[in-house]
Amino acid sequence: MADAAYEILSKDPKSCTGNFFIDEVVLRNAGETDFEKYRISDNELIRDFFVPDDVANELPTKTVTIYK
């Protein structure tokens, strides 16, 4: 998402390098609370393959996994 990328790229590169970011976490840390504007449908959100289940399960936005 462009909003999350903007937040990351606005940080000091000397102190923000080599990190793995999750868009939702970046935006929540930036103060975003309304995530409905990012939805394109009412379907369930599918979890990204690279986000571990334990991390995804801690996020307020619930997702489903299709990876076993």
C-alpha positions, -999 to 999 in steps of 0.1 A, spaced: 0 0 0 13 34 -9 4 49 25 25 24 43 54 28 18 52 66 23 55 61 61 85 38 58 103 59 32 98 90 54 119 75 82 156 82 87 173 56 65 202 53 89 179 40 117 154 22 95 171 -4 74 169 -42 70 134 -44 85 104 -65 75 73 -44 76 36 -53 77 14 -26 61 -12 -27 88 13 -24 116 31 5 100 -2 24 94 -15 17 129 18 30 144 13 61 123 -22 66 138 -44 51 112 -76 35 127 -100 32 97 -89 4 75 -122 0 56 -110 25 30 -84 -1 20 -109 -29 13 -119 -35 -23 -146 -61 -16 -165 -76 13 -147 -110 8 -125 -123 36 -89 -110 34 -64 -137 25 -32 -137 46 0 -131 28 23 -162 25 52 -143 41 34 -133 73 37 -161 99 5 -172 115 15 -161 150 21 -126 137 -11 -124 116 -32 -138 145 -21 -108 167 -33 -82 142 -67 -66 148 -77 -72 111 -86 -109 108 -75 -128 77 -78 -164 65 -50 -185 52 -51 -207 21 -16 -220 27 -12 -253 45 
